[in-house]
Amino acid sequence: MHDLKTITALGGAEPRIDTFPHITISENDSLALASVAARLGSEVECNKHIQAILGSVPAPGQAVLREPESGFWMGPDQWMIEAPKETHELLADDLKARFAGCASVTEQSGAWVCFDLAGPGMADVTERLCAVPIRKMQTGEARRTIIHQLGCFVVRRTGADHLRIIGPRASAGTLHHALITAAHSTA
């Protein structure tokens, strides 16, 4: 039998944390992710389930930040749901059972990499990475944007200096390089 061990998106046994005087960039490998897309004609029923899970349905450009589940708007009648992997490893399966045919649910945990940026230099770093209006964004706002030619989601988390960037896992190294380069340029 093989002795297999999981690795993070950046290839490590533990998530990578890069600390600078003005910002900390943390690889967040502890999220379970699942996308939910309402099926044609079932949008109202799907919205009821989203509201039951998150407390409200994330509107365009918005996220609902709760514990343990959070979610953000991805497109018309489409959302990404995130929860701690430790307690929600089967998030997509649980959501499929809950939505019972009114939505298409897809496991996304292995498809995305998540980086949390925190610190007083967060806005300066973000401005070098993408065109989101970071200084105007409030807690709970989410945007789809391009970072280093990669389609990413940017979610303004709680606190004035916390941002979550979710990008394609296959390009985790490229995204990480862009984050580190931006952090060095603002030091």
C-alpha positions as CSV (number, residue, x, y, z in Angstrom):
1,M,0.0,0.0,0.0
2,H,1.2,3.5,-0.8
3,D,1.8,6.0,1.9
4,L,0.2,9.0,0.3
5,K,0.3,12.5,1.8
6,T,-1.6,15.5,0.6
7,I,0.4,18.6,-0.5
8,T,-0.7,22.2,-0.8
9,A,-1.2,24.0,-4.1
10,L,2.4,25.3,-3.8
11,G,3.7,21.8,-3.3
12,G,4.5,21.9,0.4
13,A,3.5,19.6,3.3
14,E,2.2,22.7,5.1
15,P,0.7,25.9,3.7
16,R,3.3,28.6,2.9
17,I,3.3,31.9,4.8
18,D,5.4,34.8,3.6
19,T,5.8,37.6,6.1
20,F,6.9,41.2,5.2
21,P,6.9,44.2,7.6
22,H,3.7,45.5,5.9
23,I,1.8,42.4,4.8
24,T,1.5,38.7,5.4
25,I,0.6,36.4,2.5
26,S,-0.7,33.1,3.6
27,E,-1.6,30.1,1.5
28,N,-4.9,28.9,2.9
29,D,-5.2,25.2,2.3
30,S,-8.0,24.7,4.8
31,L,-11.1,25.5,2.7
32,A,-13.6,23.2,1.1
33,L,-15.1,24.8,-2.0
34,A,-18.2,24.0,-4.1
35,S,-19.9,26.0,-6.8
36,V,-23.7,26.2,-7.1
37,A,-25.5,27.1,-10.3
38,A,-29.3,27.3,-10.3
39,R,-30.9,25.2,-13.0
40,L,-33.2,26.9,-15.4
41,G,-36.7,27.3,-13.9
42,S,-35.4,26.4,-10.4
43,E,-33.9,29.8,-9.5
44,V,-36.4,30.6,-6.7
45,E,-36.0,27.2,-5.0
46,C,-32.2,27.4,-5.4
47,N,-32.2,30.9,-3.8
48,K,-34.2,29.6,-0.8
49,H,-31.5,26.9,-0.2
50,I,-28.7,29.5,-0.5
51,Q,-30.5,31.7,2.0
52,A,-31.0,28.8,4.4
53,I,-27.2,28.1,4.3
54,L,-25.8,31.6,4.3
55,G,-28.6,33.7,5.9
56,S,-29.0,35.7,2.6
57,V,-28.2,35.3,-1.1
58,P,-25.0,37.1,-2.2
59,A,-25.9,39.8,-4.7
60,P,-23.7,40.7,-7.7
61,G,-20.3,41.8,-6.4
62,Q,-21.1,40.6,-2.8
63,A,-20.1,37.9,-0.4
64,V,-21.8,36.6,2.7
65,L,-19.2,36.0,5.4
66,R,-20.4,33.6,8.1
67,E,-19.2,30.7,10.1
68,P,-19.0,28.0,9.2
69,E,-20.2,28.5,5.6
70,S,-19.5,31.6,3.5
71,G,-20.3,32.3,-0.1
72,F,-19.8,34.8,-2.9
73,W,-21.6,35.7,-6.2
74,M,-19.8,34.3,-9.2
75,G,-22.3,35.2,-12.0
76,P,-26.0,35.2,-12.6
77,D,-27.6,32.5,-10.4
78,Q,-24.1,31.2,-9.6
79,W,-22.2,31.2,-6.2
80,M,-19.1,29.7,-4.6
81,I,-19.7,28.2,-1.2
82,E,-16.7,27.9,1.1
83,A,-16.4,26.2,4.5
84,P,-13.6,24.7,6.7
85,K,-12.2,21.5,5.1
86,E,-11.8,20.0,8.5
87,T,-15.6,19.9,9.1
88,H,-16.9,20.1,5.6
89,E,-14.7,17.8,3.6
90,L,-17.8,16.5,1.7
91,L,-19.2,20.0,1.2
92,A,-20.2,19.4,-2.5
93,D,-21.9,16.0,-1.7
94,D,-23.8,17.6,1.1
95,L,-24.9,20.5,-1.1
96,K,-26.0,18.2,-3.9
97,A,-28.2,16.3,-1.5
98,R,-29.6,19.6,-0.1
99,F,-30.3,21.2,-3.5
100,A,-31.9,17.9,-4.8
101,G,-31.9,18.8,-8.5
102,C,-32.6,22.5,-8.4
103,A,-29.0,23.4,-8.8
104,S,-25.8,22.0,-10.3
105,V,-23.2,21.6,-7.6
106,T,-19.6,21.0,-8.5
107,E,-16.7,20.1,-6.2
108,Q,-14.1,23.0,-6.4
109,S,-11.7,22.3,-3.6
110,G,-9.0,20.9,-5.8
111,A,-9.5,23.5,-8.6
112,W,-8.6,26.7,-6.7
113,V,-5.8,28.0,-4.5
114,C,-6.6,30.6,-1.8
115,F,-4.2,33.2,-0.5
116,D,-5.1,35.5,2.4
117,L,-3.4,38.9,2.5
118,A,-3.4,40.8,5.8
119,G,-1.6,43.8,7.0
120,P,-1.5,47.6,6.5
121,G,0.1,47.2,3.1
122,M,-2.8,45.1,1.7
123,A,-4.3,47.9,-0.4
124,D,-0.9,49.0,-1.8
125,V,-0.1,45.4,-2.8
126,T,-3.6,44.8,-4.3
127,E,-3.4,48.0,-6.4
128,R,-0.2,46.5,-8.1
129,L,-2.0,43.2,-8.8
130,C,-5.4,44.1,-10.3
131,A,-7.9,46.8,-11.1
132,V,-10.3,46.3,-8.3
133,P,-11.2,49.5,-6.3
134,I,-9.6,48.1,-3.2
135,R,-9.7,51.3,-1.2
136,K,-13.4,51.6,-1.8
137,M,-14.4,48.0,-1.2
138,Q,-16.1,47.2,2.0
139,T,-16.2,44.0,4.0
140,G,-18.3,41.5,2.1
141,E,-17.6,42.7,-1.4
142,A,-16.3,40.4,-4.0
143,R,-15.0,40.9,-7.5
144,R,-13.8,38.8,-10.4
145,T,-10.6,40.1,-11.8
146,I,-7.4,39.3,-13.7
147,I,-4.2,39.0,-11.7
148,H,-1.1,38.2,-13.7
149,Q,-3.2,37.0,-16.6
150,L,-5.2,34.6,-14.4
151,G,-8.9,34.8,-13.7
152,C,-9.3,35.3,-9.9
153,F,-11.8,36.2,-7.3
154,V,-11.0,38.9,-4.7
155,V,-13.1,38.9,-1.5
156,R,-12.8,41.7,1.0
157,R,-12.9,39.9,4.4
158,T,-13.5,41.2,7.9
159,G,-11.1,43.8,9.1
160,A,-9.7,46.8,7.3
161,D,-6.6,45.0,6.0
162,H,-7.8,41.4,5.2
163,L,-8.3,40.2,1.6
164,R,-8.8,36.7,0.2
165,I,-7.7,35.9,-3.4
166,I,-8.9,32.7,-5.0
167,G,-7.2,31.7,-8.2
168,P,-6.7,28.6,-10.4
169,R,-4.8,25.9,-8.5
170,A,-2.9,24.9,-11.6
171,S,-1.3,28.3,-11.7
172,A,-0.7,28.6,-7.9
173,G,3.1,29.2,-8.4
174,T,2.5,32.0,-10.9
175,L,-0.1,33.7,-8.7
176,H,2.1,33.3,-5.6
177,H,5.0,34.9,-7.6
178,A,2.8,37.8,-8.5
179,L,1.8,38.3,-4.9
180,I,5.4,38.2,-3.6
181,T,6.6,40.5,-6.4
182,A,3.9,43.1,-5.5
183,A,4.8,42.8,-1.8
184,H,8.5,43.4,-2.5
185,S,7.6,46.4,-4.7
186,T,5.7,48.0,-1.9
187,A,8.0,47.3,1.0
